[in-house]
Amino acid sequence: MTTAAICTIGDEILIGQITDTNSAGIARELGKNGIRTTMMMSVGDSAREIEEAVLKGLQTNDIVIITGGLGPTKDDVTKKVLYTLSGSEGYRTDARQLEIIHRILSSRGLDVLEINRQQASVPSRCDVIPNQLGTAPVMAVRFPEERFGHRAVLYSLPGVPYEALGALPDVMADIRSAFSIATIRHKTIMTYGIAESALSEKISGWEANLPENVRLAYLPDPLKGVALRMSVYGEYSEESADGIFRRQTSLLKEILGSSIYAEEEKTLQEVTGELLLAAGKTVSTAESCTGGLVASLLTSVPGASGYYLGSVVSYANSVKENVLGVPAEVIDTYGAVSPQCAAAMAEGVRRLTGSDYSVATTGIAGPGGGSEEKPVGLVWVGISSDKGTRTVKFSFRNDRLRNIERFAASALNALRLEIV
């Protein structure tokens, strides 16, 4: 199997100033194309450290992808390493990248300076894959078998995530032309409402009986739930792989039922929106502890105006009472974090907007504000429709931001189940 190493470059990563999202995105793309990532490394802006990391990756892998260390505001330390490793004897200007540089800067009303032109200058023995989204080119150094005992290619991508991930389709096309990639096909099943450990236990028998060529991965996410990714390895046609996926998905649905919300990689808000559109129904939201996140998720989907009407973020009890019409005695008797309050909030926003469905959240995100009776991580979700109003209780034990995410996702899932 073709293998790869990923190396991100930059002091800002090592000191925690920015989060390395490039490695995850590159690894996902490699995996989709049947390439196994064996290592991820992060090094500072030091030519020696970069060279050591790259050589380590090249010695045991077919492909090394590095990101960062390129740019007009400081020395192109990565480019100097590529110059050395490739055995280049000078630099050349890549006309295609220079044209892109002129186009980008002109569109921004900026003059093309010499420091900008220098970004199109590459080591003589580097191949260039033009970067359509930025000024620093993607460079590739190809090593013969005698150098490391196997053919290897080193790819250097810009560090800006938008540019690095945007260049991946062209990089993957180059990789496919250079290597014989084993066939790999994926199928993703999206689940919500079952923790990863409980899910693993529940489907253990099904997983144990998967065909030998099928592998399963658990991919948890606070906003999406747990994605189950089946991968079929080997020389299978698309039709044969689809047959395997259909059989295994059918068996899985018998076990998990409505906990499965999609048979492809989708979000809860996308699926909920599709259900609302298909039914010709509308929804509104009333939020306290989630602070508008449920509304934000719903409206992040293109076409949300076809079913989403509006929201009231009623963080204060006075807004719950004066805007949503929650009776003061409900809050006085049961508290703002209660099924009674969640129900009244859902009914209030539905009445205000005239929506077919409404969803409300009220809870304690933390870190303070909890009690023995109502601990941090408790949330009540209210759902109202012409079927009536119901409430659902959820309890989580995470930090504030993670709790809020789980509150919002649980509210969306409760709404989904109500529509279904």
C-alpha positions in Angstrom: 0.0 0.0 0.0 1.2 3.5 -0.8 2.2 5.4 2.3 2.7 9.1 3.2 4.0 11.3 5.9 2.8 14.8 6.6 4.9 17.6 8.1 3.7 21.1 9.0 6.2 23.9 9.4 6.0 27.0 11.6 6.9 28.3 15.0 3.4 29.5 15.4 2.1 25.9 15.4 4.6 24.8 18.0 3.8 27.6 20.5 0.0 27.0 20.1 -0.7 30.3 18.4 -2.6 28.6 15.6 -4.1 25.1 15.2 -2.8 22.8 12.6 -5.8 21.9 10.5 -3.8 21.2 7.4 -2.6 17.7 8.6 -6.1 16.5 9.3 -7.4 17.7 5.9 -4.5 16.2 4.0 -4.8 12.9 5.8 -8.5 12.7 5.1 -7.8 13.3 1.4 -5.0 10.7 1.3 -7.2 8.1 3.0 -10.0 8.7 0.5 -7.6 7.9 -2.2 -6.2 4.7 -0.7 -3.0 6.1 0.7 -2.1 5.3 4.3 -0.7 8.1 6.5 2.0 6.7 8.7 3.2 9.8 10.5 2.5 13.5 11.2 5.2 15.9 12.3 5.4 19.6 13.2 8.7 21.5 13.1 9.7 25.1 13.6 11.1 27.5 11.0 14.5 25.9 11.0 16.1 24.6 7.9 18.0 21.9 9.8 14.8 20.7 11.5 12.8 20.8 8.3 15.4 18.8 6.5 15.7 16.2 9.2 11.9 15.7 9.4 11.6 15.4 5.6 14.4 12.9 5.3 12.8 10.8 8.1 9.6 10.8 6.2 11.1 10.0 2.8 13.1 7.0 4.2 10.0 5.0 5.1 7.3 6.5 2.9 6.5 6.9 -0.8 5.1 10.4 -0.3 5.9 13.3 2.0 3.7 16.4 2.0 4.9 19.5 3.8 3.0 22.7 4.4 4.2 26.1 5.5 7.5 28.0 5.5 6.7 29.8 2.3 5.8 33.4 1.9 6.9 37.0 0.9 7.2 38.3 4.5 10.1 36.2 5.6 12.9 34.0 4.1 11.5 31.0 2.2 13.1 28.5 4.5 11.2 25.6 3.0 12.3 26.6 -0.5 16.0 26.5 0.6 15.5 23.0 2.0 14.0 21.9 -1.3 16.9 23.4 -3.1 19.4 21.4 -1.1 17.4 18.1 -1.2 16.7 18.3 -4.9 20.4 19.0 -5.8 19.3 22.1 -7.7 22.0 24.2 -9.3 20.0 27.5 -9.5 16.5 28.9 -9.5 14.1 29.5 -12.4 10.9 31.6 -12.6 7.8 29.6 -13.2 5.8 31.6 -15.7 2.4 30.1 -14.8 2.7 31.0 -11.1 4.0 34.5 -12.0 0.9 35.0 -14.1 -1.3 34.0 -11.1 0.6 36.3 -8.8 -0.1 39.2 -11.2 -3.7 38.3 -11.5 -4.3 38.0 -7.7 -2.5 41.2 -6.8 -4.1 43.2 -9.7 -7.6 42.1 -8.6 -6.8 43.5 -5.1 -5.6 46.8 -6.6 -2.0 46.1 -5.5 1.3 46.6 -7.4 3.4 43.5 -8.1 6.7 44.1 -6.2 9.9 42.2 -6.5 9.3 40.4 -3.3 6.1 39.0 -4.9 7.8 38.0 -8.1 10.3 36.1 -6.0 7.6 33.7 -5.0 7.5 32.4 -8.6 11.2 31.6 -8.3 11.7 27.9 -7.7 14.7 25.5 -7.4 15.7 24.3 -10.8 15.0 20.6 -10.1 11.5 21.2 -8.6 8.4 20.6 -10.6 5.7 23.2 -10.1 1.9 22.6 -9.6 0.4 26.1 -9.9 -1.4 27.4 -6.9 -4.5 29.0 -8.2 -5.6 30.4 -4.9 -2.4 32.2 -3.7 1.0 33.4 -4.6 3.3 30.6 -3.3 3.5 27.7 -5.7 3.1 24.0 -4.9 6.5 22.3 -5.6 7.3 18.7 -6.1 10.7 17.0 -5.8 11.0 13.5 -7.3 13.6 11.1 -6.0 14.8 8.0 -7.9 14.7 4.6 -6.3 18.4 4.5 -5.5 18.1 7.6 -3.2 15.9 5.9 -0.5 15.5 2.4 -1.8 12.1 3.2 -3.3 10.7 5.9 -5.5 9.5 8.9 -3.5 8.0 12.3 -4.1 8.1 15.3 -1.8 5.3 17.9 -2.1 5.6 21.4 -0.6 2.3 23.2 -0.1 1.6 26.7 1.2 0.7 26.9 4.9 -2.5 28.9 4.6 -5.2 26.2 5.0 -7.4 27.7 2.3 -4.6 27.4 -0.2 -3.1 24.1 1.1 -6.4 22.2 1.1 -7.5 23.9 -2.1 -4.4 22.5 -3.9 -5.1 18.9 -2.9 -7.1 17.9 -6.0 -4.1 18.9 -8.2 -1.6 17.2 -5.8 -3.7 14.0 -5.7 -3.9 14.0 -9.5 -0.1 14.2 -9.6 0.2 11.4 -7.0 -2.1 9.1 -9.0 0.0 9.6 -12.1 3.2 8.8 -10.2 2.1 5.8 -8.1 -0.1 2.7 -8.5 -2.7 3.4 -5.9 -4.6 0.4 -4.4 -8.4 0.6 -4.8 -10.3 1.8 -1.7 -13.9 2.7 -1.4 -15.7 4.3 1.5 -19.2 4.4 2.8 -20.2 6.7 5.8 -23.2 6.2 8.1 -24.1 9.1 10.3 -25.5 8.3 13.8 -26.6 10.5 16.7 -27.7 9.9 20.2 -25.4 7.0 21.1 -22.0 7.5 22.7 -19.1 6.0 20.8 -18.4 3.3 23.5 -22.1 2.3 23.7 -22.3 2.3 19.9 -19.3 0.0 19.7 -20.8 -2.4 22.2 -24.2 -2.4 20.4 -22.8 -3.2 17.0 -20.0 -5.5 18.2 -21.6 -8.6 16.7 -22.2 -6.9 13.3 -18.7 -5.5 13.3 -17.2 -8.9 14.1 -18.9 -10.4 11.1 -17.8 -7.8 8.6 -16.1 -9.3 5.5 -12.4 -9.6 5.8 -11.8 -6.8 3.3 -14.0 -4.3 5.1 -12.6 -2.1 7.8 -14.7 0.1 10.2 -13.7 3.4 11.7 -15.5 5.4 14.4 -15.4 9.2 13.8 -17.0 11.1 16.7 -17.9 14.8 16.5 -19.9 16.8 19.1 -22.0 18.5 16.4 -22.4 15.5 14.1 -22.5 12.5 16.4 -20.5 9.4 15.5 -19.8 8.6 11.9 -19.2 5.0 11.0 -17.0 4.7 8.0 -16.8 1.4 6.2 -13.8 1.0 3.8 -13.5 -1.7 1.2 -10.0 -2.5 0.1 -8.9 -4.5 -2.9 -9.7 -4.9 -6.5 -13.4 -4.4 -6.4 -15.5 -2.6 -9.0 -17.7 0.2 -7.8 -20.8 -2.0 -8.3 -19.3 -4.8 -6.2 -18.3 -2.4 -3.4 -21.8 -0.8 -3.5 -23.3 -4.3 -3.1 -21.2 -4.9 0.1 -22.2 -1.5 1.4 -25.9 -2.0 0.8 -25.9 -5.4 2.6 -23.9 -4.1 5.6 -25.9 -0.9 5.8 -29.2 -2.9 5.8 -28.0 -5.0 8.7 -26.8 -2.0 10.6 -30.1 -0.2 10.2 -31.9 -3.2 11.8 -29.7 -2.7 14.9 -29.6 1.1 15.1 -32.9 2.2 13.7 -33.6 5.9 13.9 -30.2 6.6 15.5 -29.0 6.6 11.9 -29.8 9.9 10.4 -27.9 9.7 7.1 -26.3 7.1 4.8 -23.7 9.6 3.6 -21.5 12.2 5.2 -24.0 14.9 6.2 -24.8 17.1 9.2 -27.9 17.1 11.4 -28.8 20.5 10.1 -28.7 19.4 6.5 -30.8 16.3 7.1 -33.3 18.3 9.2 -33.6 20.9 6.5 -34.2 18.3 3.9 -37.0 16.8 6.0 -38.6 20.2 6.5 -38.5 21.0 2.7 -39.9 17.6 1.8 -42.8 18.1 4.2 -43.3 21.7 3.2 -43.0 22.8 6.8 -41.3 25.6 8.7 -39.3 25.9 11.9 -38.3 28.5 14.5 -36.1 28.4 17.5 -36.0 29.8 21.0 -32.6 29.5 22.7 -31.2 30.3 26.1 -28.1 28.2 26.9 -27.1 27.7 23.3 -27.1 31.4 22.6 -28.2 31.2 19.0 -26.1 28.2 17.9 -29.2 26.1 16.9 -30.3 29.0 14.6 -26.8 29.4 13.3 -26.5 25.7 12.4 -29.9 25.7 10.7 -29.1 28.8 8.6 -25.7 27.6 7.7 -27.3 25.3 5.1 -28.0 26.8 1.6 -31.7 27.2 1.0 -32.6 27.5 4.7 -34.8 30.4 3.9 -37.2 27.8 2.5 -38.0 26.5 6.0 -36.4 28.6 8.7 -38.4 31.6 10.0 -36.5 33.1 12.9 -35.2 32.9 16.5 -35.5 34.5 19.9 -32.3 34.2 22.0 -33.9 34.6 25.5 -30.9 34.4 27.7 -32.5 36.5 30.4 -35.7 35.4 32.2 -37.2 38.8 31.5 -37.0 38.0 27.7 -38.5 34.6 28.3 -41.4 36.2 30.0 -41.9 39.4 28.0 -41.1 38.2 24.5 -41.8 34.5 24.5 -44.7 34.7 27.0 -43.3 32.2 29.5 -45.5 32.6 32.6 -43.6 34.1 35.5 -45.1 31.4 37.8 -43.4 28.7 35.6 -40.0 30.2 36.2 -40.8 31.0 39.9 -42.0 27.4 40.5 -39.8 25.2 38.4 -36.9 27.4 37.4 -35.7 28.5 33.9 -33.9 25.2 33.5 -37.0 22.9 33.5 -39.2 20.9 31.2 -42.0 23.4 31.9 -39.9 26.4 30.8 -38.6 24.6 27.7 -42.1 23.7 26.6 -43.4 27.3 27.2 -40.4 28.7 25.2 -41.1 26.4 22.3 -44.8 27.2 22.3 -44.0 31.0 22.6 -41.7 31.2 19.6 -44.0 29.0 17.5 -46.8 31.4 18.3 -44.7 34.5 17.6 -43.4 33.3 14.2 -46.3 31.1 13.0 -43.9 28.2 12.3 -45.1 24.6 11.9 -42.3 23.4 14.3 -40.3 25.0 17.0 -37.4 23.9 19.1 -36.2 25.5 22.4 -33.2 25.0 24.6 -32.6 25.9 28.3 -29.8 24.4 30.3 -26.6 25.0 32.3 -23.5 25.1 30.1 -21.1 25.8 33.0 -18.6 26.0 34.4 -20.7 27.5 37.2 -24.4 27.7 37.9 -25.0 24.0 38.6 -26.5 22.3 41.7 -27.0 18.8 42.9 -30.5 18.9 41.5 -29.5 20.6 38.2 -25.9 19.9 37.5 -23.7 21.6 34.9 -24.3 19.9 31.5 -28.1 19.6 32.0 -30.3 20.8 29.1 -34.0 20.6 28.5 -35.1 20.7 24.8 -38.7 21.6 24.0 -40.3 20.6 20.7 -43.7 22.1 19.6 -45.8 21.3 16.6 -49.4 20.6 15.7 -48.8 17.2 17.3 -48.4 18.9 20.6 -45.4 19.9 22.8 -42.9 17.5 24.3 -39.7 17.9 26.2 -36.5 15.9 26.3 -33.7 15.9 28.9 -30.0 15.5 28.1 -27.0 15.5 30.4 -23.4 16.0 29.4 -20.2 16.4 31.3 -17.9 18.6 29.2 -16.5 22.1 29.2 -18.7 25.0 28.5 -18.1 25.2 24.7 -18.4 21.5 24.2 -21.6 21.4 26.3 -23.2 24.1 24.2 -22.3 22.2 21.0 -23.9 19.0 22.3 -26.9 20.9 23.5 -27.5 22.4 20.1 -26.9 19.1 18.3 -29.2 17.3 20.6 -31.9 19.9 19.9 -31.5 19.4 16.2 -31.7 15.6 16.6 -34.8 15.9 18.7 -36.4 18.1 16.0 -35.4 15.6 13.3 -37.0 12.7 15.2 -40.2 14.8 15.6 -40.4 15.5 11.9 -39.7 11.9 10.9 
